[in-house]
């Protein structure tokens, strides 16, 4: 009889332990659920904060780029023809940049950031987001803005020759970036009494300098017309990253009347 009573009395205790275990499991699940909810809310708020910081940084980069270009254009324009500067800019993601009259315009996420210069602007801005060195050059009546890809050793060419003479002049173009830079040279030469040959008309610019030769000769050996023959050499430098820089080199040929 005692043995049976002892066995029976053990059962409620086992039930109590079982009930406590079930309650603890439920509490643990509740705590884990609340913890996961807190983490989820934190991640949402953190993601929103990071997005806002990124948007603010993009706006600052776009505004700084527009301001830097306009200020540099004002500076070289005030100094006069031939003055130049180089500035570093960052164009953020989701931006499109261009120039219009005297304005630098960077469209960021559908909104325009506009900075105006005192000078008439020409040239091209990069079509893709990224970091760029830009060259700003005064051409007297306007300012040319292009990506900085290369340098040339002469800003103008002046040459004198006899009426039946042949003369040669050259200039060098130097690559200023690690990318491959191809240069195409063309002279808008409109004279028939003097022949101008540009060679090579296409080349790859090297960091140590690649030479372009200009040969002036009287047409067919006939005496050239005396006086000034004015034109310009246009050099388009293009990188393998699809950036373009243009050089305009004035040419003055004087044919002696004697």
C-alpha positions, 0 to 999 in steps of 0.5 A: 500500500505504501508503495502505491501511495508513493508512486501516486504522489510523484505524478503532480510533481512531474506535471509541475516540472513539465508545466514550468518548462513549457512556460519558460519556452513560451517566455523565451520565444516571446523574448526572441520575437521582441528582440528580432522586432527591435533589430528589424526596427533598428535596421530600418532606421539605420538604412534610412539614415545611411540613405539620407547621408548618402543623398546629402553627400551626393548633393554636396559633391554635385554642388561643389563640382558646379561651383569649382568649375564656374569659379575657375572659369571666372578666374581664367576669363578675368586673366585673359586669353591663354590663362588656364586652370585644372580642378578636381571634381566628383560627379555623383551617381544618378547625375547628368552634367552639361553646360548651357551658355554661361551655366554649369548644370548638374541634374541630380535625381531629377533636380537641377543644380545650377551655377553661373559663370561670368564667361560664355562656356564651351566644351564638354563635361563627363557623361558618367559619374566619377572623379575627374581632373578638368581643364579650364582654358580662356580663349578670350571671348569664351572659356573652354572646359574639358576633361584633362587628358593631355598637354601640348608644348605650343599654344600657337604656331608662327612661321615665315617662308619665301614665296617658293619655299618649304618650311616645317614646324612641329608640336608635341602632345603629351598624355596626362592620364594613365588611360590610352589617349588617341589624338586626331589633328586637322587643320582647317586650311582654306588656302590654295597657294600654300599646301599644308600637310599634317603628319601624322594626322592620328596618333597615340599620345605618350607621356614623354610626348608624341610629335605632329609635323606641319609642312608648308609648301608653295602649291606646284612650285608656283610662288605663293601669295605674299602676306599673312595666311591665318588658320588653326590646328584642331587636335581632338584627344580621346581616351579609351574611357570615352572622354574628350579634350580639344585643343585649338592652336592658331596658325600664322604663316607669313609669306615674304613678298620678296 
